[in-house]
Amino acid sequence: MRVLLIDDMRNGGDPKEPHGINEVRLRRGEIVREGLHTSLAELRRLGRKGWRGLCPGTTIFCIGREKAKLSYFWKHCYGKSRSGRYLGSLANPDTGCPVETDGVRLSALDFEKKRLHQIVEDSKAGKTKYSALWQADGNKIVRMAPAEYMGRYMPDWFDYAIADEIHQLYREAHALLEDLADATLDGTRKEHMELLSTVPLLIIDDLGMRKLPLTAAEELLEIIMRRYQRTSTLLTSNRPIEDWGKLLGDSAAVTAMLDRLPHHGHVLKCGPRSWRTKSGNRGEAQ
């Protein structure tokens, strides 16, 4: 079995960085790039039959999330000139020439504003034009992320596709609140709250198993409000929902939290008996 990494769409660029598709092997406990070097364009040209002739065995192609998506991919396409006559301008690493829009060289600041957009509106002329991401040296060059290229031009090339796009965060309720308190002391509360608010799946386990701080209701309410109708939240507790107001010591905050949690959600009651006890009894009977 052979394993290849899809590093990016380009065949050239910064010589210090890997480009195209590279075969990898395990050497002394480390993954090294050695063996076959190719590109998605070449694989498309070969087709499945041509690839089978080159590599008849099983092959796994891997691509990282930061390289697969368009918004991340553009960061690897353009650089900022640090010397010479193009100092400070945005440069195309394939040619070394500055990127221009309507004859005006773009700076890194322009790139930051437009990097996630394919087209921009010209407020003066009232027309739509391609942004800097789709232009190089005054000519429109259509660039795309590897994932988009494979989906558009190679839909039947691969036998299977496995995507790891689900990211989750699991914390027991008391540990989550302790982490938030530590982040507040460290001056990183804003960043930590951003993580809790945006992770696709947040699992808060064992609410009520341990004594919680006085600010628990407020903190949990803020998390739930930030995540409401944006991301998924799973919360477990061995205490009835009716007791949460008393448990957290703030009935108003708990009421606001419970107004949001069941909306678009489900309440699953497992009953008084432990599933571990039931499993243990079955094992003894057998």
Secondary structure, 3 states (H helix, E strand, C coil): CEEEEECCCCCCCCCCCCCCEEEEEEECCEEEEEEEEECHHHHHHHHHHHHHHHCCCCEEEECCHHHHCHHHHHHHCCEECCCHHHCCEEECCCCCCECEECCEECEHHHHHHHCCCCEEEECCCCEEEECHHHEECCEECCCCCHHHHHHHHCCCCCCCCCCCCCCEEEEEHHHHHHHHHHHHHHCCHHHHHHHHHHCCEEEEEEECCCCCCCCHHHHHHHHHHHHCCCCEEEEEECCCHHHHHHHHCCHHHHHHHHHHCCCCCCCCCCCCCCHHHHHHHHHHHC
